Structure formats: structure tokens, C-alpha cells
């Protein structure tokens, strides 16, 4: 069934308070603010504890019948002054504590986003974007609540409860001893329900992630959804995810709903005990009416710490569950990163790019997940499912591993500086994987890929990738202006000038399209370039790759949606700019063009043909045509196709 999907775990792993260890560095930065917040919070509790004493004095004065209006007025004025202090203190502790929790939330989200950007390409093949968004928004929100209201209820409840218990035992130990009898059962209830809340909240967060991923996936592919009239299918899929989220939250609400009435009932027993015991002691003269009213006020105030403990348990458990899910991301290390002692710079002598017996395979693949990069060379390990070879395995995202063949095998190739290299191969022959090894989007074996004479695995990663400008098969554009989408290709921390942008647009034959747009450079592009044609998207992506005048330009099937006339214009402009005798960008640059069109590869100095992950032909276009093998056969088939259609 299409609608079948793996449901969230019914019993998610238990989250503990230890998950908050990650937050300690943030708390240390805001320890002064938290300290001030706690000071004003405790001051408010102390002031609140004084108010029942004013009530006691007023009631005792009135009950004796011997008082003056001025005495009552002074008593009320003093109470008003204390209440003003309480109001001011509440503002201040909210400012310091909640303000700090909001700042920590912002910093944690920034750090999480930065960490996600540092993770390697394969991480995003194995993790869904909707789940990552849910963790960055919903889970961090739960952590913020635990650092705000959770901490407040913990401190406030502890201080208030301790203060009230001390006061009532000083005032009347016997009555107080009977009134606190419901407290142990309340503590037991909190511990019991707290454990149940944490696990159920963890599951609620997982179902929220699943629902968020469904929404993100649906709207990102809205063009396909509407093209195939599959709105009903995605409606059904979302309804199921939404129902799962509702059910998970209802499981939590049932516990939450039973907890508070039970705590309220047990707390209410203290009032009944006070009326029975305290009322008799007033009648017998052991307590004054004012003291009974004061005790009643204190017990009413004691209900908040008891109820607040429930809020605290709930929020701390939610925060621990959310922090646990965030920690899973923060503990993930990039599979591809800088070496311990990276080598910088390179030699201008010799070949710019050199491949030495390069073999590569993807690791174990699982149902519903994409392959993550690994390397092979000498070592035999799990790869793609049996029967999938070369690029077939490259496209596969399902199956269980068996005896698997590498995507690339035994490739040796030298690319001199300033060369135009063409790459031809059937779909799935390993062309894109070969290019990814150059920029370490996937990790090749040590000693197999060299750029400027240095092994790419030993080079500084940022420096290596700054050498390249890449226009990939998937011309991904951001929801921004055309100008900014092209400017993204500029160097790190640099802004591309108007001249560089105009030059890149001219080389990619984009300037005529800009004239037709109402807002020109400032035309907004829909998500993933939804408002542009396929050819326009590819040309914007080409301009983005060109704007920094990279040492090595990679065009990975970048002309598939561009008409032949425009393609020719772009290629001639690129050859003149990057490989002419006096190009504006300086010395001759290197360009790698992947294409299925032999006519496109006719502009190359050197053409490499890949078949089944192996380098089957290498030479100039003329030499390969004369050889009469795969390149020549493709040229003849395409020539016949043009004659039939032309």
C-alpha cells in the first residue's frame, strides 16, 4: 500500500535530566542574570509570606471590637506597599529569568543551525528535513520552557513551600502536623506521573517531526502533486500523520489531565483538615480567629507550589525529551572534515587534477534511506545491492547489501591546467560520483585524488572547495532574487560586484531573460526556482558557478534543458573567457563538462568515457570518433536523430 509508513516507536527511549548537560555552557554565560532573577523571585516569595500576617492582625483587631479606623488604614497601607514590591519583583524576575531563557534559546538554535551546516552531504541523505525543522523549532521551544517556567516553578515552589511550612509550624505545630498529611501522597503522585509524561512527550515530538516532514515534502513537490492530480493521496497521508500526532498528544493529555485534578484533590484535603482541627482550636481558645485565617491563607498559598511541582515535572520532562533529540544532532560528527593538520596551497607545476587508480563505493543502503559516502580501494566492504553495478548502485537507495561492485573502479586520469575535459557515459555510469570525489562531497580513498599536487583528503576543505565552481544536475535555486541567487557563488565573506554579476549573466546567456523580467535582477524566484523555466534555472545556476571566476569550473549536465543555439553561445563564450589567449579572468582556467550530447563534448580538449564505473576511452573528440567505440556510436546515433527530426 502507498500509505504504509513506519509508525513512530510506541516506547521511545527514556530521556533523563542528564540531557541538560549540553546547556551548562549557556547557563554559565547567563549565571548573573539567573542569579538576579532568583534574588527577586525569592524576595517576592518573602513578601508574599508577610501578607497573611497583615490579614491576621486586621482580623484579630476587628474580632476584639477594640480598634480605630487609622489602625486598619495603616495596616492596609502597609499591605499595599508590600503588594507593590511583589509586583515590581515579579517584573524583574520575569525579565532576568525568562529573558535569559529566550537568549539561550536563540543561541542554541544558532549553534544547532551552524552545526547542521557543518555536517556532510550524506547526513542529509539519511535524515528528513521536516524532522530537522521540528527539532530546531519545537524541541528547542520545549527546552526554553524548561529553562524558564520549569526553573521558576522549581525554585519558587521549593522556597515558597519551605517558607510556608516553617511559618505554620511555628504558628501552630499541632494543626500544621495534621494539615501536611496529604503532602507525601502528592509527592508520590508527582514522581509516578512524571516518569510517564517524559516518554509520552518524546513520542509526541516524534510524531510532530513525521507530520512536519510530510508537510515539507508535499509543498516542496507541489508541482508534481498537481501534475499527477495526487492531492487526495497527500491529503490522506497528512491526515494519517496528523491523527498520529493527535493520538500521541491525547496519550499525554490523559496523563496530564488526571495528574492535576488528583493533586488538587489531595491539596484540598489540607483545607478540610484545617477547618476541622483549626476550628476546634479556635473554639477552645488555642488559636485566635486571625491566626486561623492566616493559616488558611498560607495553606491556599501552599497549593501553588504543589500544583507548580506538576508544571515543573511536565516542563522538565518535555525539555529533557526535546534536549535529548537535539543532542542526537549535536553529537553527530561530520563524516567528511578537515584533517588534523591540513595542508594549504598547492603546486602550480604538473597536472591540476590527477586520479590514481580511483575506486569508490557507497556504503550499506537501507530501505527508505539513501546511501551515505564511504570509500573503497583495497578494502572490500558493503556497497549496493547485488545486481546493481556502477551508477545503478549510485542511484539506488533501497535494498540489503550482498556482494557489491564499486561505483568507480580503477580510474586513472591526469587533467592539465587550462584543459577543457568532457565526460560522457550512460546514466548511472558514475559521472556525478567522480566529480563529487574532487570536491570531497564524498570521500575518496587516500592517495587516489590529487588537486594541485596535494591529496584532497589532506587539504584544507574550505580552500579545496573554493577552487571549484559547480553547476550540478539539480539546479537548486533559493527563494530569493535572481541577483542574490547568482551572488551566492561569490567568495566567502565577499560581495560580488555589479561587474562580476553582469559578466556571469552574459556568459550564461541570461541577460536577455533579465530584460524580459519586470523587476530584472530583483525578480523574486519561487521556491526551488518554481517561477523559472528549466533552461532559465540552469543558466542561473551556471552564472552562480561563474561569478567567482573559479580555477576549476564543473558543468554537470548543465545544458540538458538549454536549446542547442543557446548552449553553443554559452560554450563559445566560456571558451573565449576561460581558455582564450587573453581572458579577463587571468591565466587559462580548467573546465569539466559532463554531457550526453557529443556535439557539446566536441568543444573539449580531452574526453573521458565511463562505462560501468570504469574509464573505457580517453582522448580528443577526433581520436575517439576515429576509434569507433562508444563515443563514436553515440555521435552517430545523435546525428541520425537530428536528421530524422530536422
Rosetta blueprint (number, residue, H / E / L):
1 X L
2 X L
3 X L
4 X L
5 X L
6 X L
7 X L
8 X L
9 X L
10 X L
11 X L
12 X L
13 X L
14 X L
15 X L
16 X L
17 X H
18 X H
19 X H
20 X H
21 X H
22 X H
23 X H
24 X H
25 X H
26 X H
27 X H
28 X H
29 X H
30 X L
31 X H
32 X H
33 X H
34 X H
35 X H
36 X H
37 X H
38 X H
39 X H
40 X H
41 X H
42 X H
43 X H
44 X H
45 X H
46 X H
47 X H
48 X H
49 X H
50 X H
51 X H
52 X H
53 X H
54 X H
55 X H
56 X H
57 X H
58 X H
59 X H
60 X H
61 X H
62 X H
63 X H
64 X H
65 X L
66 X L
67 X L
68 X L
69 X H
70 X H
71 X H
72 X H
73 X H
74 X H
75 X H
76 X H
77 X H
78 X H
79 X H
80 X H
81 X H
82 X H
83 X H
84 X H
85 X H
86 X H
87 X H
88 X H
89 X H
90 X H
91 X H
92 X H
93 X H
94 X H
95 X H
96 X H
97 X H
98 X H
99 X H
100 X H
101 X H
102 X H
103 X H
104 X H
105 X H
106 X H
107 X H
108 X H
109 X H
110 X H
111 X H
112 X H
113 X H
114 X H
115 X H
116 X H
117 X H
118 X H
119 X L
120 X L
121 X H
122 X H
123 X H
124 X H
125 X H
126 X H
127 X L
128 X L
129 X H
130 X H
131 X H
132 X H
133 X H
134 X H
135 X H
136 X H
137 X H
138 X H
139 X H
140 X H
141 X H
142 X H
143 X H
144 X H
145 X H
146 X H
147 X H
148 X H
149 X H
150 X H
151 X H
152 X H
153 X H
154 X H
155 X H
156 X H
157 X H
158 X H
159 X H
160 X H
161 X H
162 X H
163 X H
164 X H
165 X H
166 X H
167 X H
168 X H
169 X H
170 X H
171 X H
172 X L
173 X H
174 X H
175 X H
176 X H
177 X H
178 X H
179 X H
180 X L
181 X L
182 X H
183 X H
184 X H
185 X H
186 X H
187 X H
188 X H
189 X H
190 X H
191 X H
192 X H
193 X H
194 X H
195 X H
196 X H
197 X H
198 X H
199 X H
200 X H
201 X H
202 X H
203 X H
204 X H
205 X H
206 X H
207 X H
208 X H
209 X H
210 X H
211 X H
212 X H
213 X H
214 X H
215 X H
216 X H
217 X H
218 X H
219 X H
220 X H
221 X L
222 X H
223 X H
224 X H
225 X H
226 X H
227 X H
228 X L
229 X L
230 X L
231 X H
232 X H
233 X H
234 X H
235 X H
236 X H
237 X H
238 X H
239 X H
240 X H
241 X H
242 X H
243 X H
244 X H
245 X H
246 X H
247 X H
248 X H
249 X H
250 X H
251 X H
252 X H
253 X H
254 X H
255 X H
256 X H
257 X H
258 X H
259 X H
260 X H
261 X H
262 X H
263 X H
264 X H
265 X H
266 X H
267 X H
268 X H
269 X H
270 X H
271 X H
272 X H
273 X H
274 X H
275 X H
276 X H
277 X H
278 X H
279 X H
280 X H
281 X H
282 X H
283 X H
284 X L
285 X L
286 X L
287 X L
288 X L
289 X H
290 X H
291 X H
292 X H
293 X H
294 X H
295 X H
296 X H
297 X H
298 X H
299 X H
300 X H
301 X H
302 X H
303 X H
304 X H
305 X H
306 X H
307 X H
308 X H
309 X H
310 X H
311 X H
312 X H
313 X H
314 X H
315 X H
316 X H
317 X H
318 X H
319 X H
320 X H
321 X H
322 X H
323 X H
324 X H
325 X H
326 X H
327 X H
328 X H
329 X H
330 X H
331 X L
332 X L
333 X L
334 X L
335 X L
336 X L
337 X L
338 X L
339 X L
340 X L
341 X L
342 X L
343 X E
344 X L
345 X L
346 X L
347 X L
348 X L
349 X L
350 X L
351 X L
352 X L
353 X E
354 X E
355 X E
356 X E
357 X E
358 X E
359 X E
360 X E
361 X L
362 X E
363 X L
364 X L
365 X L
366 X L
367 X L
368 X L
369 X L
370 X L
371 X L
372 X L
373 X E
374 X L
375 X L
376 X L
377 X L
378 X L
379 X L
380 X L
381 X L
382 X L
383 X L
384 X L
385 X L
386 X L
387 X L
388 X L
389 X L
390 X H
391 X H
392 X H
393 X H
394 X H
395 X H
396 X L
397 X L
398 X L
399 X L
400 X L
401 X L
402 X L
403 X L
404 X L
405 X L
406 X L
407 X L
408 X E
409 X E
410 X E
411 X E
412 X E
413 X E
414 X E
415 X E
416 X L
417 X L
418 X L
419 X L
420 X E
421 X E
422 X E
423 X E
424 X E
425 X E
426 X L
427 X L
428 X L
429 X L
430 X L
431 X H
432 X H
433 X H
434 X H
435 X H
436 X H
437 X H
438 X H
439 X L
440 X L
441 X L
442 X L
443 X L
444 X L
445 X L
446 X L
447 X L
448 X L
449 X E
450 X E
451 X E
452 X L
453 X L
454 X E
455 X E
456 X L
457 X L
458 X L
459 X E
460 X L
461 X H
462 X H
463 X H
464 X H
465 X H
466 X H
467 X L
468 X E
469 X E
470 X E
471 X E
472 X L
473 X L
474 X L
475 X L
476 X L
477 X L
478 X L
479 X L
480 X L
481 X E
482 X H
483 X H
484 X H
485 X H
486 X H
487 X H
488 X L
489 X L
490 X L
491 X L
492 X L
493 X L
494 X L
495 X L
496 X L
497 X L
498 X H
499 X H
500 X H
501 X H
502 X H
503 X H
504 X H
505 X H
506 X H
507 X H
508 X L
509 X L
510 X L
511 X H
512 X H
513 X H
514 X H
515 X H
516 X H
517 X L
518 X L
519 X L
520 X H
521 X H
522 X H
523 X L
524 X E
525 X L
526 X L
527 X H
528 X H
529 X H
530 X L
531 X L
532 X L
533 X L
534 X H
535 X H
536 X H
537 X H
538 X H
539 X H
540 X H
541 X H
542 X H
543 X H
544 X H
545 X H
546 X H
547 X L
548 X L
549 X L
550 X L
551 X L
552 X E
553 X E
554 X E
555 X E
556 X E
557 X L
558 X L
559 X L
560 X L
561 X L
562 X L
563 X L
564 X H
565 X H
566 X H
567 X H
568 X H
569 X H
570 X H
571 X H
572 X H
573 X H
574 X H
575 X H
576 X H
577 X H
578 X H
579 X H
580 X L
581 X L
582 X L
583 X L
584 X L
585 X L
586 X L
587 X L
588 X L
589 X L
590 X E
591 X E
592 X E
593 X E
594 X E
595 X L
596 X L
597 X L
598 X H
599 X H
600 X H
601 X H
602 X L
603 X L
604 X L
605 X L
606 X E
607 X E
608 X E
609 X E
610 X E
611 X E
612 X L
613 X L
614 X E
615 X E
616 X E
617 X E
618 X E
619 X E
620 X L
621 X H
622 X H
623 X H
624 X H
625 X H
626 X H
627 X H
628 X L
629 X L
630 X H
631 X H
632 X H
633 X H
634 X H
635 X H
636 X H
637 X H
638 X H
639 X H
640 X H
641 X H
642 X H
643 X H
644 X H
645 X H
646 X L
